[in-house]
Amino acid sequence: MSGGHKTSAIPRPRGARRVASVDDPVREGRGRRRRAKRRHDLTQPIAIERQLVTTRRNRWVLALLAVGVIGALGAALFVLPVQAWLRQQDDLDAKQAELAVLDDANNQLQQENDRLQTPEGAKEAAREQLGVTDEAEERISVLPGGAAPLTLPAGWPYDTVTQIIGARAAIVAAAAQSATPASTVPVAATVAP
């Protein structure tokens, strides 16, 4: 050291800082030199002993590896989220359709509930579901006739039975065709007291 003062040993007040003005040539020159050095480092060839990969084949492998990493990053950042979003849209559409069906079923149930809240609706439901009749009515249940197939063996007594049953079925079918709706038997017949 020369006999001068050391400026770094002089305590400066905490609030005082050097403010660089726009016209400060020292500060401006430093920044320009720093930017020029960075550009120079990127454009200057690297010495062979400092290169990471020395052969052309290894450079291609490294380039392919870099492309693979960049492709994987691109897929992770762009492709996969877009696919997930499209899948969510499909799920949302399916849930919306399901909600519409459930809303329709709820509306039908609400209409049925409103109908059953009336005295006529309650009486009708009791008649249909529980078999309740009025005091002046008698309930007669008519079961439908079973149409079981008739399979009898061939031979003397069975051939005659088969012909009789066939003739009776033809008579019943002809009567059913000529019957009018007024001649049908009602389910609940009214009996006079």
Backbone torsions as a table, in degrees:
resi	resn	phi	psi	omega
1	MET	NA	145.8	173.7
2	SER	-83.8	176.8	-174.4
3	GLY	-74.2	6.3	-177.7
4	GLY	-80.8	-179.3	179.3
5	HIS	-84.2	151.0	173.4
6	LYS	-91.2	116.4	-176.6
7	THR	-74.2	-24.2	-179.8
8	SER	-73.4	-17.5	180.0
9	ALA	-87.5	-10.0	179.5
10	ILE	-80.6	122.4	179.5
11	PRO	-72.1	133.9	177.5
12	ARG	-103.5	150.2	175.7
13	PRO	-64.4	147.3	-174.7
14	ARG	-63.6	-38.1	-176.6
15	GLY	-79.7	-14.2	-174.8
16	ALA	-87.8	123.5	175.1
17	ARG	-131.1	154.4	178.3
18	ARG	-81.4	122.4	179.8
19	VAL	-97.1	122.7	-179.6
20	ALA	-82.2	127.1	177.2
21	SER	-87.8	167.0	-179.8
22	VAL	-65.7	-30.4	-176.6
23	ASP	-91.8	11.6	-177.3
24	ASP	-75.3	105.1	-175.6
25	PRO	-70.5	-27.8	-178.0
26	VAL	-68.8	-49.3	-178.4
27	ARG	-66.8	-41.7	-179.6
28	GLU	-64.4	-39.6	-180.0
29	GLY	-66.0	-38.6	179.3
30	ARG	-63.7	-44.1	-179.8
31	GLY	-64.8	-40.2	179.7
32	ARG	-65.4	-42.2	179.7
33	ARG	-65.6	-39.1	-179.1
34	ARG	-64.4	-44.3	179.0
35	ARG	-65.3	-39.4	179.1
36	ALA	-65.5	-38.0	180.0
37	LYS	-65.8	-40.5	178.3
38	ARG	-62.6	-44.7	178.1
39	ARG	-62.9	-39.4	-178.8
40	HIS	-65.7	-36.8	179.7
41	ASP	-66.2	-34.5	-178.7
42	LEU	-77.5	-27.6	-176.2
43	THR	-97.0	-12.7	-178.0
44	GLN	-84.4	132.8	-180.0
45	PRO	-64.6	148.0	-179.7
46	ILE	-90.8	139.9	179.1
47	ALA	-64.9	147.6	-175.3
48	ILE	-58.8	-39.6	-178.2
49	GLU	-69.8	-16.6	179.2
50	ARG	-100.5	-5.1	-179.0
51	GLN	-72.8	144.2	180.0
52	LEU	-75.4	-41.7	179.6
53	VAL	-122.8	127.6	-173.5
54	THR	-102.4	-28.8	-176.9
55	THR	-99.0	157.6	-177.9
56	ARG	-66.4	-39.5	179.1
57	ARG	-60.6	-43.7	179.9
58	ASN	-66.8	-31.0	176.8
59	ARG	-65.9	-40.6	177.8
60	TRP	-64.3	-41.6	178.5
61	VAL	-62.7	-44.0	179.2
62	LEU	-65.2	-37.6	178.3
63	ALA	-66.5	-42.8	177.2
64	LEU	-63.3	-39.2	177.1
65	LEU	-63.3	-42.0	178.7
66	ALA	-64.6	-41.1	177.9
67	VAL	-63.7	-40.1	177.7
68	GLY	-62.9	-42.8	179.3
69	VAL	-65.4	-43.4	179.2
70	ILE	-65.0	-39.2	177.0
71	GLY	-63.9	-42.2	178.5
72	ALA	-64.3	-40.9	177.3
73	LEU	-64.3	-41.6	177.8
74	GLY	-62.5	-41.6	178.2
75	ALA	-65.2	-41.2	-178.6
76	ALA	-68.2	-33.2	-176.1
77	LEU	-89.2	-27.1	-173.3
78	PHE	-122.4	-50.5	-172.2
79	VAL	-70.7	-50.8	-176.9
80	LEU	-63.3	-42.2	176.4
81	PRO	-65.0	-34.3	178.7
82	VAL	-67.7	-41.4	177.3
83	GLN	-63.1	-41.8	178.3
84	ALA	-63.2	-39.5	179.5
85	TRP	-64.3	-43.4	179.2
86	LEU	-64.9	-39.6	176.4
87	ARG	-62.5	-40.7	178.5
88	GLN	-65.0	-36.7	177.1
89	GLN	-63.1	-42.4	178.1
90	ASP	-63.7	-43.6	177.9
91	ASP	-62.4	-40.4	179.5
92	LEU	-64.4	-41.2	178.0
93	ASP	-63.8	-41.3	178.5
94	ALA	-64.4	-41.5	179.3
95	LYS	-67.8	-34.7	176.8
96	GLN	-64.9	-41.1	177.7
97	ALA	-64.7	-42.1	177.8
98	GLU	-63.4	-39.7	177.8
99	LEU	-64.1	-39.0	178.4
100	ALA	-63.2	-40.6	178.6
101	VAL	-65.5	-43.1	179.7
102	LEU	-66.7	-37.3	176.5
103	ASP	-63.6	-40.5	178.1
104	ASP	-63.5	-43.5	178.3
105	ALA	-63.8	-40.3	177.7
106	ASN	-63.5	-40.4	177.9
107	ASN	-63.1	-42.2	178.1
108	GLN	-64.0	-42.9	177.9
109	LEU	-64.4	-37.0	178.3
110	GLN	-66.1	-39.5	177.1
111	GLN	-64.8	-41.7	177.8
112	GLU	-64.2	-40.9	178.2
113	ASN	-63.2	-44.1	178.6
114	ASP	-62.5	-38.8	178.4
115	ARG	-65.8	-39.6	-178.8
116	LEU	-74.2	-15.7	177.8
117	GLN	-74.9	-17.2	178.7
118	THR	-84.8	154.3	179.2
119	PRO	-62.5	-38.7	179.2
120	GLU	-65.1	-41.3	179.9
121	GLY	-66.3	-39.6	178.9
122	ALA	-66.2	-39.9	179.7
123	LYS	-66.0	-42.2	179.2
124	GLU	-64.4	-42.6	179.7
125	ALA	-65.7	-39.8	177.7
126	ALA	-64.5	-38.7	179.2
127	ARG	-66.1	-45.4	-175.7
128	GLU	-74.7	-45.1	-170.8
129	GLN	-92.0	-33.3	-175.3
130	LEU	-107.0	-11.7	-179.9
131	GLY	77.1	23.7	179.5
132	VAL	-74.5	136.2	177.4
133	THR	-122.4	163.1	175.5
134	ASP	-73.2	171.9	-178.7
135	GLU	-65.0	-32.7	-176.1
136	ALA	-90.2	6.8	-177.1
137	GLU	-114.7	150.7	173.9
138	GLU	-122.4	132.5	-176.5
139	ARG	-91.1	125.8	176.7
140	ILE	-121.8	122.0	179.5
141	SER	-96.3	128.4	178.2
142	VAL	-114.3	117.7	179.6
143	LEU	-87.8	143.6	178.1
144	PRO	-69.4	146.4	179.6
145	GLY	-72.6	139.5	179.3
146	GLY	-81.3	137.6	178.9
147	ALA	-108.1	70.5	180.0
148	ALA	-79.3	142.8	179.5
149	PRO	-70.5	142.7	-178.8
150	LEU	-103.7	111.7	178.5
151	THR	-123.3	105.6	177.6
152	LEU	-113.6	150.4	178.5
153	PRO	-68.7	159.5	178.4
154	ALA	-79.2	143.5	178.5
155	GLY	146.8	177.1	-170.9
156	TRP	-55.4	-59.8	-172.8
157	PRO	-74.8	-27.2	-173.5
158	TYR	-79.0	-28.9	179.0
159	ASP	-65.1	-38.9	179.5
160	THR	-67.2	-41.9	178.8
161	VAL	-63.6	-40.5	179.3
162	THR	-63.4	-39.3	179.0
163	GLN	-67.3	-38.9	179.9
164	ILE	-65.5	-44.9	-179.0
165	ILE	-65.5	-38.4	177.9
166	GLY	-63.9	-41.2	179.7
167	ALA	-66.3	-41.3	179.1
168	ARG	-66.7	-38.3	178.3
169	ALA	-64.5	-36.2	178.1
170	ALA	-67.9	-38.2	178.7
171	ILE	-65.9	-43.3	179.6
172	VAL	-64.5	-39.1	179.8
173	ALA	-66.7	-39.9	179.0
174	ALA	-67.9	-37.7	178.8
175	ALA	-68.8	-35.7	179.9
176	ALA	-68.5	-33.8	179.2
177	GLN	-72.5	-35.6	-177.5
178	SER	-89.0	-5.4	-178.4
179	ALA	-71.9	144.2	177.3
180	THR	-98.4	159.5	180.0
181	PRO	-63.0	-22.2	-179.1
182	ALA	-72.2	-22.2	-176.9
183	SER	-90.4	7.1	178.7
184	THR	-75.5	151.6	-178.3
185	VAL	-83.0	125.6	178.7
186	PRO	-74.1	154.4	-178.7
187	VAL	-72.4	-44.7	179.2
188	ALA	-116.0	113.1	-178.5
189	ALA	-95.3	145.1	-179.3
190	THR	-90.1	130.2	179.1
191	VAL	-111.4	133.7	179.9
192	ALA	-75.0	139.0	-178.2
193	PRO	-75.6	NA	NA
